[in-house]
Amino acid sequence: MIMTRAEVERAASRIAGHVRRTPVAEAAPGLLLKLESLQHSGSFKVRGAFNRVLAAGTVPEAGVIAASGGNHGVAVAYAARALGVRAEIFVPEVCAPVKVAGLRALGAHVTQTGAIFADAYEASAKRAAETGALEVHAYDQADVVAGQGTLGLELLEQARPLGGLDTVLVAVGGGGLVAGVAAALAGEERGPRVVAVEPERIPTLHEALARGGPVPVEVGGVGADALGATRAGRIAFDTARALGVEVVLVGEEAIVEARRALWRDHRVAAEHAGAAALAALRAGAYVPGPGERVAVVVCGGNTDPSTLA
C-alpha cells in the first residue's frame, strides 16, 4: 500500500485539537529542527495513535492494545486516557525504564516480554485475539502512518516563512513516520526530498529497498529501544520505493555524539533515536549542497536527563 497525501490531510483534520503543534527552531543558517520531542507523550507517535483510535469509531470494551519499543506504547496510553478507553501495552525487556514508568503513570496495563519488539508484538497479537481489543500497530497500519504524516504537513507550513525547505531528514525504525512524511510532502509542487536515516545496526528500510521487500534484520545498538523493528513495514517499503525516498546509515558513535550536541548546543533533550537524523548531517552520511535548506526531525525525547551530558 502506498500512503497518499489525501489520507494524511484527513488525519490532520481528525486529530486537530488532540495533538500539539510542535515548534521549529532554526539551529543554524539553512538548518531547521522540528522538535517533535515536545509532542504530547514525548514523541511523534501520539499523532498516529490518536488517528487510529478516532478513525475506528467505537472502541471495544477491552479497549486498545499495542506492542512497542516504548514511545508508541506511551503514545497509545496517552491517547487512550484522553479518550477514556482502556490500554494494554506489551514492550520488550530492552524498553527504557523511563518509558515503562511513563506507561504505568498513564494508567496502562504493561507487560514486558521478549528480547526485541517482534517478541512483544507476537504476545500482543495473541492477547488481542483473546480479548477483541483494538490493535494499534506501531508503524504498519494505514491510519497510524497517515497520523504520523501530519508532522510533514505541519513542517511545510512552518518552514515557508523561514525560507522553505529542500530536504527533510527522518529517523527510521519500522518506517511509519518516514512513509507518512514522504506522502505529505509528495503533494507539493517541487516538494522537499525525504531522506530516511537508520542506524547501521538496524538497517530495516535500507535492506528492504535493496532486496525488493521487507526482510528480517538483526537488532542492536543505542537506538534499539525506539528504532528496534526487525523489518520495515509494508506501507513504509511501498511508499518509500514509490516516492523515491533515499536511505543513509549512521554509526553508533555518530548517534551518541549528535544526542550530546543537541543538548550541549541547543538545550534539546532527545533520546538516541531522536538524534539519529541529526547524526546523518554531523557524520557526513548526508551532505547538503550549496544553499540547501534542511530540516531534521527530532522525533523523540523520552530519555533520562542525567545521561544527556
C-alpha positions as CSV (number, residue, x, y, z in Angstrom):
1,M,0.0,0.0,0.0
2,I,1.3,3.5,-0.9
3,M,0.3,6.2,1.6
4,T,-1.3,9.3,0.0
5,R,-1.4,13.0,0.9
6,A,-5.2,12.9,0.9
7,E,-5.1,10.3,3.7
8,V,-2.6,12.4,5.7
9,E,-4.9,15.5,5.2
10,R,-7.9,13.6,6.5
11,A,-5.8,12.5,9.5
12,A,-4.8,16.1,10.2
13,S,-8.5,17.1,10.4
14,R,-9.3,14.2,12.6
15,I,-6.6,14.7,15.2
16,A,-6.8,18.5,15.3
17,G,-7.1,19.6,18.9
18,H,-5.7,16.4,20.2
19,V,-2.0,16.9,19.3
20,R,0.4,19.7,19.9
21,R,1.8,21.9,17.1
22,T,5.4,21.4,17.9
23,P,7.9,24.2,17.3
24,V,10.6,24.5,14.6
25,A,13.9,26.0,15.6
26,E,16.5,27.5,13.3
27,A,19.6,25.8,14.6
28,A,22.0,27.3,12.0
29,P,21.6,29.0,8.7
30,G,19.8,26.6,6.4
31,L,19.1,24.1,9.3
32,L,15.8,23.7,11.0
33,L,15.0,21.4,13.9
34,K,11.4,20.1,14.1
35,L,11.1,19.5,17.8
36,E,8.6,16.6,18.0
37,S,10.3,15.7,21.2
38,L,8.0,18.3,22.7
39,Q,4.9,16.5,21.5
40,H,2.4,15.0,23.9
41,S,3.8,11.8,25.3
42,G,7.3,12.9,24.2
43,S,7.3,11.7,20.5
44,F,5.5,11.9,17.2
45,K,3.9,8.6,17.9
46,V,0.8,10.2,19.5
47,R,-0.3,11.5,16.1
48,G,-0.8,8.0,14.7
49,A,-2.2,6.7,17.9
50,F,-5.0,9.3,18.0
51,N,-5.8,8.9,14.3
52,R,-6.0,5.1,14.6
53,V,-8.4,5.2,17.6
54,L,-10.5,8.1,16.3
55,A,-10.8,6.5,12.9
56,A,-12.0,3.3,14.4
57,G,-15.1,4.9,15.8
58,T,-16.4,2.6,18.6
59,V,-13.7,1.1,20.6
60,P,-14.3,-2.4,22.0
61,E,-14.9,-2.9,25.8
62,A,-11.5,-4.4,26.0
63,G,-10.0,-1.1,24.9
64,V,-6.8,-0.8,22.8
65,I,-3.7,-2.9,22.7
66,A,-0.3,-2.3,21.3
67,A,3.3,-3.6,21.2
68,S,6.0,-1.0,21.4
69,G,9.7,-0.3,21.9
70,G,8.4,2.3,24.3
71,N,7.4,5.5,22.6
72,H,4.4,4.0,20.7
73,G,3.1,2.4,23.8
74,V,3.4,5.7,25.7
75,A,1.5,7.4,22.9
76,V,-1.2,4.8,22.8
77,A,-1.6,5.0,26.5
78,Y,-1.8,8.8,26.4
79,A,-4.4,8.7,23.6
80,A,-6.4,6.1,25.4
81,R,-6.5,8.1,28.6
82,A,-7.5,11.2,26.8
83,L,-10.3,9.4,25.0
84,G,-11.4,7.4,28.1
85,V,-10.6,3.9,26.9
86,R,-8.5,1.1,28.4
87,A,-4.9,0.5,27.2
88,E,-2.8,-2.7,27.4
89,I,0.8,-2.4,26.2
90,F,3.4,-5.0,25.5
91,V,7.1,-3.9,25.5
92,P,10.3,-5.9,25.1
93,E,12.7,-6.2,28.0
94,V,15.1,-3.7,26.5
95,C,12.5,-0.9,26.9
96,A,14.0,2.0,28.7
97,P,12.8,2.2,32.4
98,V,11.7,5.9,31.9
99,K,9.3,4.7,29.2
100,V,7.9,1.8,31.3
101,A,7.4,4.3,34.1
102,G,5.6,6.6,31.8
103,L,3.3,3.9,30.6
104,R,2.3,3.0,34.1
105,A,1.8,6.6,35.1
106,L,-0.7,6.9,32.2
107,G,-2.8,4.1,33.6
108,A,-1.9,1.4,31.0
109,H,-1.5,-2.2,31.9
110,V,2.1,-3.1,31.0
111,T,3.6,-6.5,30.1
112,Q,7.4,-6.7,29.5
113,T,8.2,-9.8,27.4
114,G,10.8,-11.0,25.0
115,A,14.2,-9.6,23.9
116,I,13.0,-7.4,21.0
117,F,9.9,-5.7,19.6
118,A,8.9,-8.7,17.5
119,D,8.6,-10.8,20.6
120,A,6.4,-8.2,22.3
121,Y,4.3,-7.9,19.1
122,E,3.7,-11.6,18.9
123,A,2.5,-11.6,22.5
124,S,0.2,-8.6,22.0
125,A,-1.3,-10.1,18.8
126,K,-2.2,-13.3,20.7
127,R,-3.7,-11.3,23.5
128,A,-5.8,-9.1,21.1
129,A,-7.2,-12.3,19.5
130,E,-8.3,-13.4,23.0
131,T,-9.8,-10.1,24.2
132,G,-11.0,-8.4,21.0
133,A,-9.2,-5.2,21.8
134,L,-8.5,-2.7,19.0
135,E,-4.9,-3.2,17.8
136,V,-2.8,-0.1,17.2
137,H,0.3,-1.1,15.3
138,A,3.5,0.7,15.9
139,Y,4.1,1.5,12.2
140,D,2.3,-0.7,9.7
141,Q,-1.4,0.4,9.7
142,A,-2.7,3.0,7.3
143,D,-4.4,5.1,10.0
144,V,-1.2,5.1,12.0
145,V,1.0,6.1,9.1
146,A,-1.4,8.8,8.0
147,G,-1.4,10.3,11.5
148,Q,2.4,10.3,11.6
149,G,2.4,12.1,8.3
150,T,0.6,15.1,9.8
151,L,4.0,16.2,11.1
152,G,5.1,16.7,7.4
153,L,2.1,19.0,6.6
154,E,2.8,21.0,9.8
155,L,6.5,21.3,9.0
156,L,5.8,22.5,5.5
157,E,3.6,25.3,6.8
158,Q,6.1,26.3,9.5
159,A,9.1,26.4,7.1
160,R,7.6,28.7,4.5
161,P,8.2,31.9,6.3
162,L,11.7,30.7,7.2
163,G,12.7,30.3,3.6
164,G,11.2,27.0,2.7
165,L,12.7,23.5,2.6
166,D,14.7,21.4,0.2
167,T,15.3,18.2,2.3
168,V,13.8,16.6,5.4
169,L,15.8,14.0,7.4
170,V,13.7,11.4,9.3
171,A,14.9,8.6,11.5
172,V,13.5,5.2,10.7
173,G,12.6,2.1,12.8
174,G,9.6,0.4,11.1
175,G,9.1,3.3,8.8
176,G,5.7,4.7,9.7
177,L,7.0,8.3,10.2
178,V,9.1,8.4,7.0
179,A,6.2,7.0,4.9
180,G,3.7,9.5,6.3
181,V,6.1,12.4,5.9
182,A,7.0,11.4,2.3
183,A,3.3,11.2,1.4
184,A,2.6,14.6,2.9
185,L,5.4,16.2,1.0
186,A,4.8,14.4,-2.2
187,G,1.7,16.6,-2.8
188,E,3.8,19.7,-3.0
189,E,5.0,21.1,-6.4
190,R,8.8,20.9,-6.2
191,G,8.3,19.5,-2.7
192,P,11.3,18.7,-0.4
193,R,13.0,15.4,-0.8
194,V,12.8,13.0,2.1
195,V,15.9,11.2,3.4
196,A,15.5,8.2,5.7
197,V,18.2,7.8,8.4
198,E,18.8,4.4,10.0
199,P,21.4,3.1,12.5
200,E,24.0,0.9,10.8
201,R,23.0,-1.9,13.2
202,I,19.2,-1.7,12.3
203,P,19.0,-1.1,8.5
204,T,15.4,-2.2,8.0
205,L,14.4,0.1,5.2
206,H,17.8,0.0,3.6
207,E,17.7,-3.8,3.3
208,A,14.0,-3.8,2.2
209,L,14.8,-1.4,-0.7
210,A,17.9,-3.4,-1.6
211,R,16.2,-6.7,-1.6
212,G,12.8,-5.8,-3.1
213,G,10.7,-6.1,0.0
214,P,10.8,-6.1,3.9
215,V,13.2,-8.7,5.3
216,P,14.3,-9.5,8.9
217,V,17.4,-7.7,10.2
218,E,19.4,-8.1,13.4
219,V,18.6,-5.5,16.0
220,G,21.1,-3.9,18.4
221,G,22.8,-0.7,19.5
222,V,21.8,2.5,21.2
223,G,18.7,3.1,19.1
224,A,17.2,-0.4,19.7
225,D,14.5,0.5,22.1
226,A,12.8,3.1,19.8
227,L,14.2,2.0,16.3
228,G,14.2,-1.7,17.1
229,A,11.8,-3.1,14.4
230,T,13.2,-6.3,12.9
231,R,11.8,-5.4,9.5
232,A,10.4,-2.4,7.7
233,G,6.6,-2.1,7.4
234,R,5.0,-2.9,4.1
235,I,3.5,0.5,3.9
236,A,6.9,2.1,4.5
237,F,8.5,0.0,1.8
238,D,5.8,0.5,-0.8
239,T,5.7,4.3,-0.1
240,A,9.5,4.8,0.1
241,R,10.0,2.9,-3.2
242,A,7.2,4.7,-5.0
243,L,8.2,8.2,-3.8
244,G,12.0,7.8,-4.2
245,V,13.0,8.0,-0.5
246,E,16.8,7.9,-0.1
247,V,18.2,5.9,2.8
248,V,21.5,6.7,4.6
249,L,23.1,4.8,7.5
250,V,24.8,6.2,10.6
251,G,27.1,4.6,13.2
252,E,26.6,4.3,16.9
253,E,29.2,6.9,17.9
254,A,27.6,9.4,15.5
255,I,24.2,9.0,17.1
256,V,25.6,9.3,20.6
257,E,27.6,12.4,19.6
258,A,24.5,14.0,17.9
259,R,22.4,13.5,21.0
260,R,25.1,15.2,23.1
261,A,25.3,18.0,20.6
262,L,21.5,18.6,20.7
263,W,21.8,19.1,24.4
264,R,25.1,21.0,24.5
265,D,24.4,23.4,21.7
266,H,20.6,23.8,21.6
267,R,19.4,22.5,25.0
268,V,17.2,20.0,23.3
269,A,16.7,16.8,25.2
270,A,16.5,13.9,22.8
271,E,16.7,10.1,23.1
272,H,19.2,8.3,20.8
273,A,16.5,7.6,18.2
274,G,15.6,11.3,18.3
275,A,19.1,12.3,17.5
276,A,19.7,9.8,14.6
277,A,18.6,12.2,11.9
278,L,20.9,14.9,13.0
279,A,23.7,12.3,13.2
280,A,23.5,11.9,9.4
281,L,24.4,15.5,8.9
282,R,27.1,15.7,11.6
283,A,28.8,12.5,10.4
284,G,28.6,13.3,6.7
285,A,26.2,10.4,5.8
286,Y,24.1,13.1,4.2
287,V,25.9,16.2,2.8
288,P,23.7,19.1,1.7
289,G,24.5,21.0,-1.4
290,P,25.3,24.7,-1.5
291,G,22.4,26.7,-0.3
292,E,20.3,23.6,0.5
293,R,17.8,24.1,3.3
294,V,17.4,21.1,5.5
295,A,15.0,20.1,8.3
296,V,15.9,17.5,10.8
297,V,13.0,15.8,12.7
298,V,13.9,15.3,16.4
299,C,11.4,12.6,16.8
300,G,11.5,11.7,20.5
301,G,12.6,13.0,23.8
302,N,11.7,10.2,26.2
303,T,15.1,9.9,27.9
304,D,16.8,10.0,31.3
305,P,18.1,13.6,31.6
306,S,21.0,12.5,33.7
307,T,22.5,10.8,30.6
308,L,22.5,13.9,28.3
309,A,25.9,15.4,29.1
